[in-house]
Amino acid sequence: MVKDMASLSASDWVRAAARRLAADGVDAVRVEPLAKELGVSKGSFYWHFGDRDALLDALLAYWRSVGTTGVITEVEGASADPADRLRRLVRLAFGHADGGFDVAVRAWAAREERARAAVRGVDEVRVGYLVRLLTDAGSADPARRAAVVYRALLGEYAMRHAGAGGLDADAIDALSSWALAP
């Protein structure tokens, strides 16, 4: 049975697109297969989005929100101590299993400027936040250490996406300790 056009929200479409992107890449983010997966007509899609490009823009906004803004908000509310916030951030980021969403957005960015611009913006915000936490915690050379932690995280995501197990808690804590060293 096909659901009516308004039975799904735009967020439902974006989450389905995120799953499809993570599993099969940006070329697989298409209206008809998504509608079939969601059990609705293509009209439901057009109820919420003018076209596929609007969905792709919303998908990048969702990626920024869940993978950056939401995480920073959660970490900021956890503690007043910047070292504690850094440790929490690293544990969250390295413990996060996004099903390949981050890796898929970066693969898309290798092909298209819209995604490349989104990745540059997200990377700037994420690294800037790390630098701020490390600076506030009194870490030596916070910009370099932030870059190393962030690139280690991206490597972790890529390795897990390719089937490797995640780093253990002791390794993650050791990375935080190194980053925070005065």
Helices and strands as residue ranges (DSSP letters): G 5-7, H 10-24, G 26-28, H 31-38, H 42-48, H 52-64, I 65-69, H 70-76, H 82-95, H 101-109, H 113-136, H 142-161, H 169-180
